[in-house]
């Protein structure tokens, strides 16, 4: 019987007519696949976290803008390019923080060059979207191999949010070293923060780790200090949505708190970052736009009845920034980068 590990999180259907995703808002109770062909459907899927995780968002955007281009019915290059640019801007507006969204759309746009038939450009866009998807798999596996060098058999690993298979096409970033260790026969114990308010750790990380038979313990976010104090954690691995040029890292809200705790308890804090998430144009983490989401995610979601008084103010940032000086190392597909960052990130 197949389980979640047998499927890719995001891809293109057999006749290249639809983006196919696992609807992550339904997990872990239901595995539902969505086939999306219209731009509003794809925009909504990214915005509402039906597809989420920086690598997966990038792949979805690439396929989405290809589908938009495929539907443009004109042979005139200038008309085609204008409508392509419109579709790109629309998809780029779906979420503001994860740089992979913009990286993938910019990479797709580079194939829209003049002096060749529009039909050839559409084929080039298809090829590029598939290349982005396939590269994501190889990049994540490479991160896993490099990260494996930082893990010992029997280690306890803490992770925050979800940066595994469900955040990419397959394999993932922060969980890639865990999966690589599993393939080598290591016995690890993973502690997954539940990750309020959207519970990506509880719903997604715990789900995919347990599906792979990995010893997993779910904890509330405010229990991370206790498990570190107990000596149960030998390393923290997280993903990221954007790395600034100075090594500041933007990831799911709560990550910076985990990094502070890790520093206090002397636990190494590792960030798994495909080079597509490194944004050299952003000098420091404070320049990264932080998405703020619907207050109802805090007050109403997951509860049968509202769990806060009506009219209460709610602050609901989706991400926070961890200063680079709290990051022990950044693991990319090219290797392990240790402080000081800066030039090392630029040349990676």
C-alpha positions in Angstrom: 0.0 0.0 0.0 1.4 3.4 -1.0 1.9 6.2 1.5 2.9 9.8 1.3 6.5 8.9 0.7 5.6 7.4 -2.7 4.4 10.6 -4.2 5.9 13.9 -5.4 4.5 16.9 -3.6 4.3 19.1 -6.8 4.6 18.4 -10.5 3.1 18.6 -14.0 0.5 16.1 -15.2 1.1 13.7 -18.0 -0.2 15.9 -20.8 1.4 19.1 -19.5 -1.9 20.7 -18.9 -2.1 21.1 -15.1 -0.1 21.7 -12.0 -0.6 18.7 -9.7 -0.1 19.2 -5.9 -0.9 17.4 -2.7 -3.3 19.7 -0.8 -1.3 20.2 2.4 -4.3 21.9 4.1 -5.9 18.5 4.2 -3.0 16.6 5.8 -2.6 14.5 7.8 -6.2 13.2 7.7 -6.6 13.1 4.0 -4.2 12.8 1.0 -5.9 14.7 -1.8 -4.4 15.7 -5.1 -5.4 18.8 -6.9 -5.0 19.4 -10.6 -4.8 23.2 -11.2 -4.7 24.8 -14.6 -6.0 28.4 -14.2 -3.9 31.2 -12.8 -6.4 32.1 -10.0 -6.4 28.4 -8.9 -2.6 28.4 -8.8 -2.3 31.8 -7.1 -4.8 30.6 -4.4 -3.0 27.3 -3.9 0.3 29.2 -3.1 -1.4 31.9 -1.0 -3.5 29.6 1.1 -0.6 27.1 1.6 -2.2 24.2 -0.3 1.4 24.1 -1.7 4.0 25.5 0.7 7.7 25.3 1.4 10.2 27.5 -0.4 11.4 24.9 -3.0 7.8 23.6 -3.7 6.5 27.1 -4.1 9.3 27.8 -6.7 8.4 24.7 -8.6 4.7 25.5 -8.5 5.4 29.0 -9.7 7.5 27.8 -12.6 4.9 25.3 -13.7 2.2 27.9 -13.2 3.7 30.5 -15.4 4.4 27.9 -18.1 0.7 27.0 -18.0 -0.1 30.7 -18.3 2.2 31.1 -21.3 0.8 27.9 -22.9 -2.7 29.4 -22.9 -1.6 32.7 -24.6 -3.1 32.5 -28.1 -0.9 34.7 -30.2 2.1 34.4 -32.5 3.2 38.0 -32.0 6.2 38.1 -29.7 5.5 41.5 -28.2 1.9 40.6 -27.3 3.1 37.3 -25.9 5.8 38.9 -23.8 3.4 41.5 -22.4 0.9 38.9 -21.3 3.6 36.6 -19.9 4.9 39.5 -17.8 1.4 40.1 -16.5 1.1 36.4 -15.5 4.5 36.6 -13.8 3.5 39.6 -11.8 0.2 38.0 -10.8 1.9 34.8 -9.4 4.6 36.8 -7.8 2.0 38.6 -5.7 0.8 35.4 -4.1 3.3 35.5 -1.2 6.0 38.0 -0.3 8.7 36.3 1.7 10.0 33.1 0.1 12.6 34.1 -2.5 12.3 30.9 -4.4 9.0 32.2 -5.8 10.7 35.2 -7.4 13.8 33.2 -8.3 11.8 30.6 -10.3 9.7 33.2 -12.1 12.8 35.3 -13.0 14.5 32.1 -14.3 11.5 31.3 -16.4 11.4 34.8 -17.8 14.9 34.5 -19.1 13.7 31.9 -21.7 11.3 34.5 -23.2 13.7 35.8 -25.7 13.0 37.5 -29.1 13.9 36.4 -32.6 12.3 33.0 -32.4 8.7 31.7 -32.8 6.4 31.9 -29.9 5.9 28.1 -30.2 9.6 27.6 -29.5 9.4 29.9 -26.5 6.5 27.9 -25.0 8.6 24.7 -25.5 11.6 26.4 -23.8 9.3 27.4 -20.9 8.1 23.8 -20.5 11.7 22.5 -20.5 12.8 25.1 -18.0 9.9 24.3 -15.6 10.7 20.6 -15.7 14.4 21.4 -15.2 13.6 23.4 -12.1 11.5 20.5 -10.8 14.2 17.9 -11.5 17.0 20.0 -10.1 15.0 20.4 -6.8 15.2 16.7 -6.3 19.0 16.5 -6.9 19.7 19.7 -4.9 17.8 18.3 -1.8 19.6 15.0 -2.0 23.0 16.8 -2.2 22.0 18.8 0.9 21.2 15.5 2.6 24.6 14.1 1.8 26.5 17.2 3.1 24.3 17.4 6.2 24.9 13.8 7.0 28.5 14.7 7.9 27.1 16.7 10.9 25.1 13.8 12.3 26.1 10.8 14.4 24.3 7.5 14.8 21.9 7.8 17.8 21.6 11.6 17.7 18.5 13.5 18.7 17.5 16.1 16.1 15.1 19.0 16.6 13.4 20.6 13.7 10.9 23.4 13.4 8.1 23.8 10.8 8.3 21.5 7.8 11.2 21.4 5.5 11.0 17.8 4.3 9.4 16.1 1.3 6.2 18.1 1.6 8.1 21.4 1.3 9.9 20.3 -1.9 9.2 17.9 -4.8 10.6 15.1 -2.7 13.2 14.5 0.0 13.2 18.1 1.3 15.9 20.3 2.8 16.1 20.2 6.6 15.0 16.7 6.7 17.2 15.6 3.9 20.1 14.8 6.3 17.7 12.8 8.4 16.6 10.8 5.4 20.2 10.3 4.2 21.0 9.0 7.7 18.1 6.7 7.6 19.3 5.2 4.3 22.7 4.5 6.0 21.0 2.7 8.8 21.5 5.4 11.5 19.1 5.3 14.4 18.0 8.9 15.0 15.3 10.3 17.3 13.6 13.4 15.8 11.8 16.0 17.9 9.3 18.0 15.8 8.0 21.4 17.1 4.3 21.6 16.4 4.9 25.1 14.9 2.0 27.3 15.8 -0.3 28.6 14.5 -0.5 26.5 11.3 0.9 23.3 12.9 3.2 22.4 10.0 5.3 20.4 12.4 2.3 18.5 13.8 0.4 18.0 10.6 3.3 17.6 8.1 6.7 16.9 9.6 5.4 14.3 12.1 3.3 12.8 9.3 6.0 12.3 6.8 8.7 11.2 9.3 6.4 8.6 10.8 5.4 7.4 7.3 9.1 6.7 6.8 9.4 4.8 10.0 11.6 7.3 11.8 11.4 7.6 15.6 9.6 10.9 16.0 8.3 12.8 19.0 6.0 15.7 18.6 6.4 18.6 21.0 4.7 21.9 21.6 6.9 24.9 20.5 7.4 26.0 24.1 8.8 22.6 25.1 12.0 23.0 23.0 13.9 24.4 25.9 13.1 21.5 28.1 14.2 18.8 25.6 17.5 20.6 25.0 18.0 20.9 28.8 17.3 17.2 29.1 20.2 16.6 26.7 18.0 14.9 24.2 19.0 17.2 21.3 22.5 17.0 19.6 21.6 19.2 16.6 18.9 21.5 15.2 18.1 21.4 11.5 15.7 23.9 9.9 15.0 25.0 6.4 14.7 28.6 5.3 12.7 30.9 3.0 15.4 33.4 2.4 19.1 33.9 3.3 20.4 37.5 3.3 23.8 38.3 2.1 25.2 38.6 5.6 24.0 35.2 6.7 20.8 36.3 8.4 18.1 33.6 7.8 14.4 34.0 7.4 12.3 31.0 8.3 8.9 30.1 9.8 7.9 32.1 12.8 9.5 30.7 16.0 12.8 29.7 14.3 14.8 32.5 15.9 13.6 31.4 19.3 14.9 27.9 18.7 18.2 29.4 17.6 18.5 31.4 20.8 17.8 28.3 22.9 20.3 26.3 20.9 22.9 28.9 21.6 22.2 28.8 25.3 22.4 25.1 25.6 25.4 24.7 23.3 23.5 22.8 20.6 24.6 23.4 16.9 21.9 25.2 14.8 22.1 24.2 11.1 20.2 25.8 8.3 19.6 23.8 5.1 19.4 26.3 2.2 19.4 25.5 -1.5 21.3 28.3 -3.3 18.0 29.4 -4.8 17.1 30.7 -1.4 20.2 32.8 -1.0 19.3 36.4 -1.9 22.5 38.4 -2.3 20.5 41.5 -3.3 19.1 41.6 0.3 21.9 42.9 2.5 20.6 42.0 5.9 17.6 40.1 7.4 15.9 43.2 8.4 15.3 44.1 4.7 13.3 40.9 4.1 9.5 41.5 3.8 7.7 39.5 6.4 4.3 38.3 5.5 1.5 38.8 8.1 -1.4 36.4 7.8 -5.1 36.3 8.8 -5.6 36.6 12.6 -8.1 33.8 12.4 -5.3 31.4 12.0 -4.5 32.1 15.7 -8.0 32.6 17.1 -10.2 30.2 15.2 -8.3 27.6 13.1 -8.2 24.1 14.5 -10.7 24.8 17.2 -14.4 23.8 17.3 -15.1 27.1 18.9 -13.2 30.4 18.9 -10.4 30.3 21.5 -9.9 34.0 22.0 -12.2 36.9 22.9 -13.9 38.8 20.1 -12.1 42.0 19.1 -8.8 41.0 20.6 -5.7 42.3 18.7 -3.7 39.6 17.0 -0.2 39.8 15.6 0.4 36.9 13.2 3.7 37.1 11.3 4.4 34.1 9.2 8.2 34.3 9.5 11.0 35.7 11.6 14.7 36.4 11.0 17.5 34.5 12.8 20.7 36.5 13.0 23.6 34.9 11.2 25.7 34.8 14.4 23.3 32.2 15.8 23.7 30.0 12.8 26.4 27.3 13.2 26.5 26.5 9.5 24.4 26.9 6.3 24.2 23.7 4.3 23.7 24.1 0.5 23.9 21.6 -2.3 27.5 22.6 -2.8 28.6 22.0 0.8 28.8 23.3 4.4 29.3 27.0 4.9 30.5 28.2 8.3 30.8 31.8 9.6 31.8 34.3 8.6 29.3 34.3 5.8 29.2 37.2 3.3 31.7 36.4 0.6 31.2 32.7 1.2 27.5 33.0 0.3 28.2 35.2 -2.7 30.7 32.7 -4.1 28.8 29.6 -3.2 
